[in-house]
Structure formats: structure tokens, C-alpha cells
């Protein structure tokens, strides 16, 4: 394809003391960390929304401190996903959507609904959850992704269900979690968890080159090499790509993100 979707690369959160002097300048005040990070990277995944509710003023503040073309990915609340019966998550999903997330406007990226590694796939139960996810709120389009961490999800039936609802499946890369590279929505969502000490940017250069090629292929609507899939490819088409360096050698994650951004252009 001549055209491709937008590739956004970032990290998880922006407050981490060891990043000072490595990513943040030593003399940067803490209250300006988001301002700085949002101009060095193109996206950030917010983990705090998984653990606790945020106030509308918080979302306004995040919006006002970041550039117009910057995007936040938000983690959905654990109260919605960490439950035996997912069909009963409706109130938790609604409270989160109504908490002010749409105040981010165009800066609102995907919502990642993360499930515990003990959660197994039950088709009826999981479909009931997907039915609870609204496609828009307050005139803002909502994009949803699901991060599943149990091998029972690595079957065509789960991929087909995600495609039915247009929900992206998060690719957990370079980790002990099952890796699913099947594309099921109109965007791709990857969490890269393999940064290691001993490499200037957390990864060997050849590995960053490989990830750059994979992200470019995904953005163009192609199936990249090196990603495990369990189903036939879905409909081709350009898609936006969101990739975040998470965990691993956390102090190096911003450097890995910047190195990968330099390769993707």
C-alpha cells in the first residue's frame, strides 16, 4: 500500500524517578514532566486509570499540557475486568467512560482492557463484556483493545469474536505472556516488554530494526514477520499503530521508544 496509518510510540506513564538524568533533564521540575515527555514521544499509556478513578479536571489538565497531535492510551479499570462474570461489568465500564475521559478529545487514544493471567477464555462470557464497550461517548469515538494473558485465548474463536466487535487484541511482545499478533480492529496495539540492561537503548539495534519493520507492515495493513498468529489474516487495510515500551529494564524504556521512533520516521 502506498499509504499507511500513523505509528505512535511511547512508554507507560511519565513519573519515574530513575528517568531523571537519563530521559528527563536533571533541572526539569516534576510538574513539567508530562509536558516534556509528550513532546519527546508521540503517545503514553496511562496505567493509573487501571487502579483508581481520575477526576474530570485531571483529564483536562493532561489535555492542556500536551500537543494537539499527542495521544494517551488509557488502561480500563481493574474493577471491570477482574471479575468472574464479565457480563456484570456494565456499571464499572460506564463509570469509567463517564469519569471525564472524553475531555481528552482528540488526545484520547485506545482504551486497554487488561485481564489477569488467570482469566480463561469463555466465549459467551467474553462476548458479554465486548457488548458493554461503547463505540462513542459525548461525540468522541472510542477505540477499545483487550489484553488477555492466558493461553486459552490463543484460538481462532477468540480472534473471530474480537473481529466481530472491532476490538484490537493487544500483542504482548518479548515477555512470558502469550503473544498474539492477530489483527482484529482498525488499529494495532503492542506492548514491548523486553528492554534489558547492557544495551544503550534497551534492545540490540537489530531487534529495534526488526520492530520498526513490523510496525511499518502493520501500519500498511500487511502481516509482519515474527508475530505469532492463530487465525487467518483479517481484511487488509491501513491502520494506526500504538506501541509502548512497558516493564522490562524500565529505566531504559524512554530511550528504547526514542530509538524506535527514529527508525519509523
C-alpha positions as CSV (number, residue, x, y, z in Angstrom):
1,X,0.0,0.0,0.0
2,X,1.2,3.5,-0.8
3,X,-0.3,4.9,2.4
4,X,-0.1,3.7,5.9
5,X,-1.6,4.6,9.2
6,X,0.0,6.7,11.9
7,X,2.6,5.0,14.1
8,X,2.7,6.2,17.7
9,X,5.4,5.0,20.1
10,X,5.7,5.7,23.8
11,X,6.1,4.4,27.3
12,X,3.9,3.5,30.3
13,X,3.4,6.6,32.5
14,X,5.7,9.6,32.8
15,X,6.6,9.7,36.5
16,X,9.5,7.6,37.4
17,X,12.4,9.0,39.4
18,X,15.2,7.0,37.7
19,X,14.3,8.6,34.4
20,X,15.8,11.9,35.7
21,X,19.2,12.4,34.1
22,X,18.5,9.5,31.7
23,X,15.4,10.8,29.9
24,X,14.4,14.0,31.8
25,X,17.0,16.8,32.2
26,X,18.2,17.0,35.8
27,X,16.9,20.5,36.2
28,X,13.4,19.8,34.9
29,X,10.7,20.3,37.6
30,X,8.4,17.3,38.2
31,X,5.3,19.3,37.3
32,X,6.7,19.7,33.7
33,X,7.5,16.0,33.1
34,X,4.3,15.4,31.1
35,X,4.9,18.5,29.1
36,X,8.5,17.2,28.3
37,X,7.5,13.6,27.7
38,X,4.6,14.4,25.4
39,X,7.0,16.4,23.1
40,X,9.7,13.7,23.1
41,X,7.3,10.8,22.4
42,X,4.1,10.5,20.4
43,X,2.0,8.6,23.0
44,X,1.8,7.5,26.6
45,X,-0.1,4.6,28.2
46,X,-1.7,5.6,31.5
47,X,-1.6,2.8,34.0
48,X,-3.1,4.8,36.9
49,X,-6.6,4.6,35.4
50,X,-6.4,0.9,36.0
51,X,-6.1,1.3,39.7
52,X,-8.1,4.3,40.6
53,X,-10.6,6.8,39.2
54,X,-9.4,10.2,37.9
55,X,-11.4,13.4,38.1
56,X,-12.5,15.4,35.1
57,X,-10.1,18.2,35.9
58,X,-7.2,15.7,35.7
59,X,-8.1,14.8,32.1
60,X,-8.5,18.5,31.3
61,X,-5.0,19.1,32.7
62,X,-3.5,16.3,30.7
63,X,-5.1,17.6,27.6
64,X,-3.9,21.2,28.1
65,X,-0.3,20.2,28.9
66,X,0.2,18.1,25.7
67,X,0.5,19.0,22.0
68,X,-2.5,18.6,19.7
69,X,-1.1,15.6,17.9
70,X,-0.3,13.7,21.1
71,X,-2.4,10.7,22.2
72,X,-3.0,9.0,25.5
73,X,-3.9,5.3,25.8
74,X,-5.8,4.6,29.0
75,X,-6.0,1.4,30.9
76,X,-9.6,0.5,31.7
77,X,-10.3,0.0,35.5
78,X,-9.5,-3.4,37.0
79,X,-12.9,-3.4,38.6
80,X,-14.4,-4.0,35.2
81,X,-12.0,-6.9,34.1
82,X,-11.0,-8.6,37.4
83,X,-14.3,-10.4,38.0
84,X,-15.7,-13.9,37.4
85,X,-18.7,-12.8,35.5
86,X,-17.8,-10.2,32.9
87,X,-21.4,-9.6,32.0
88,X,-21.8,-7.8,35.3
89,X,-19.1,-5.2,34.5
90,X,-21.5,-2.7,32.9
91,X,-21.6,-0.3,35.8
92,X,-17.8,-0.2,36.1
93,X,-17.4,0.3,32.3
94,X,-20.0,3.1,32.4
95,X,-18.4,4.9,35.4
96,X,-15.1,4.9,33.7
97,X,-16.4,6.3,30.4
98,X,-18.4,8.9,32.3
99,X,-15.5,9.9,34.5
100,X,-14.2,12.5,32.1
101,X,-12.1,10.5,29.6
102,X,-13.8,12.2,26.7
103,X,-12.5,15.6,27.9
104,X,-9.2,14.5,26.3
105,X,-10.9,14.9,22.9
106,X,-8.6,14.1,20.0
107,X,-5.9,13.2,22.5
108,X,-7.9,10.1,23.6
109,X,-6.3,7.1,22.1
110,X,-7.2,3.4,22.7
111,X,-8.6,2.1,25.9
112,X,-6.8,-1.1,27.0
113,X,-8.9,-3.5,29.0
114,X,-6.3,-5.7,30.7
115,X,-7.3,-9.1,32.1
116,X,-5.4,-11.1,34.7
117,X,-3.3,-14.1,33.7
118,X,-5.7,-16.4,35.5
119,X,-8.7,-15.3,33.4
120,X,-9.5,-18.0,30.9
121,X,-11.5,-17.7,27.7
122,X,-15.2,-18.5,27.8
123,X,-16.8,-17.3,24.6
124,X,-20.2,-16.4,26.0
125,X,-18.8,-14.6,29.0
126,X,-16.2,-12.6,27.0
127,X,-18.7,-11.6,24.3
128,X,-21.0,-10.3,27.0
129,X,-18.1,-8.0,28.0
130,X,-17.4,-6.8,24.5
131,X,-21.1,-5.9,24.1
132,X,-20.6,-3.5,27.0
133,X,-18.0,-1.4,25.3
134,X,-19.5,1.7,23.7
135,X,-18.3,2.9,20.3
136,X,-18.6,6.6,21.2
137,X,-19.3,8.9,24.1
138,X,-20.0,12.7,24.0
139,X,-19.3,12.7,20.3
140,X,-15.8,11.2,20.8
141,X,-15.0,7.9,19.0
142,X,-13.9,5.2,21.4
143,X,-11.3,2.6,20.4
144,X,-11.1,-0.5,22.6
145,X,-8.3,-3.1,22.9
146,X,-8.2,-6.2,25.1
147,X,-5.1,-7.6,26.7
148,X,-5.5,-11.2,27.5
149,X,-2.9,-13.2,29.3
150,X,-4.0,-16.8,29.3
151,X,-3.1,-19.4,26.7
152,X,-6.8,-20.4,26.4
153,X,-7.3,-17.2,24.3
154,X,-4.9,-18.3,21.6
155,X,-7.5,-19.9,19.4
156,X,-9.4,-18.8,16.3
157,X,-12.7,-18.5,18.1
158,X,-11.4,-15.7,20.3
159,X,-9.9,-13.8,17.4
160,X,-13.1,-14.1,15.5
161,X,-15.0,-12.7,18.4
162,X,-12.7,-9.7,18.7
163,X,-13.1,-9.1,14.9
164,X,-16.8,-9.3,15.2
165,X,-16.8,-6.3,17.6
166,X,-13.8,-4.5,16.0
167,X,-11.8,-4.6,19.2
168,X,-8.0,-4.9,18.9
169,X,-6.1,-7.7,20.6
170,X,-3.0,-6.4,22.4
171,X,0.2,-8.0,21.3
172,X,2.3,-8.7,24.4
173,X,5.8,-8.9,23.0
174,X,9.1,-10.1,24.4
175,X,7.5,-11.3,27.6
176,X,6.3,-14.5,29.3
177,X,2.7,-13.8,28.4
178,X,1.2,-15.4,25.3
179,X,1.9,-13.3,22.2
180,X,-1.0,-12.8,19.8
181,X,-0.2,-10.9,16.6
182,X,-3.7,-11.4,15.1
183,X,-5.1,-8.1,13.9
184,X,-8.8,-7.7,14.7
185,X,-9.6,-4.0,14.7
186,X,-8.7,-0.9,12.7
187,X,-5.6,-0.2,14.8
188,X,-2.8,-2.3,16.3
189,X,-1.7,-2.2,19.9
190,X,1.6,-3.6,21.1
191,X,3.3,-3.7,24.5
192,X,7.0,-4.3,24.2
193,X,8.4,-5.7,27.4
194,X,11.9,-6.8,26.6
195,X,14.2,-4.0,27.4
196,X,17.4,-5.2,29.0
197,X,20.4,-3.7,30.8
198,X,23.6,-3.8,28.7
199,X,22.0,-2.2,25.6
200,X,22.2,1.6,25.2
201,X,18.5,1.7,24.1
202,X,17.3,-1.4,25.9
203,X,17.4,-3.5,22.8
204,X,20.1,-4.5,20.3
205,X,20.0,-2.4,17.2
206,X,19.0,-5.4,15.1
207,X,15.9,-6.0,17.3
208,X,14.9,-2.4,17.0
209,X,15.3,-2.6,13.3
210,X,13.0,-5.7,13.3
211,X,10.4,-4.0,15.3
212,X,10.5,-1.0,13.1
213,X,9.8,-3.2,10.1
214,X,6.9,-4.9,11.9
215,X,5.3,-1.6,12.9
216,X,5.6,-0.3,9.3
217,X,4.0,-3.5,8.0
218,X,1.1,-3.3,10.4
219,X,0.5,0.4,9.5
220,X,0.4,-0.5,5.8
221,X,-2.1,-3.3,6.5
222,X,0.3,-6.2,6.0
223,X,1.1,-9.2,8.2
224,X,4.6,-8.7,9.7
225,X,7.1,-11.4,10.1
226,X,7.9,-12.7,13.6
227,X,4.5,-12.3,15.3
228,X,2.6,-15.4,16.4
229,X,-0.9,-15.7,15.0
230,X,-3.6,-18.3,15.5
231,X,-6.0,-17.4,12.7
232,X,-6.1,-16.5,9.0
233,X,-5.3,-12.8,8.3
234,X,-8.3,-10.4,8.6
235,X,-9.3,-7.9,5.9
236,X,-6.2,-5.9,4.8
237,X,-6.2,-2.1,5.3
238,X,-4.1,0.6,6.6
239,X,-4.3,1.0,10.4
240,X,-2.9,3.2,13.1
241,X,-0.3,1.5,15.3
242,X,0.3,2.1,19.0
243,X,3.4,0.6,20.6
244,X,4.5,1.1,24.2
245,X,7.7,0.0,26.0
246,X,6.5,-1.4,29.3
247,X,8.3,-3.0,32.3
248,X,11.5,-4.8,31.4
249,X,14.5,-2.6,32.3
250,X,12.2,0.3,32.9
251,X,14.8,3.0,33.2
252,X,15.7,2.4,29.5
253,X,12.1,2.4,28.1
254,X,12.1,6.0,27.1
255,X,15.4,5.5,25.3
256,X,14.0,2.5,23.5
257,X,10.9,4.4,22.5
258,X,13.0,7.3,21.1
259,X,15.3,4.9,19.2
260,X,12.3,3.1,17.6
261,X,10.7,6.4,16.7
262,X,13.9,7.4,14.9
263,X,13.6,4.3,12.8
264,X,9.9,4.6,11.9
265,X,10.1,8.2,10.8
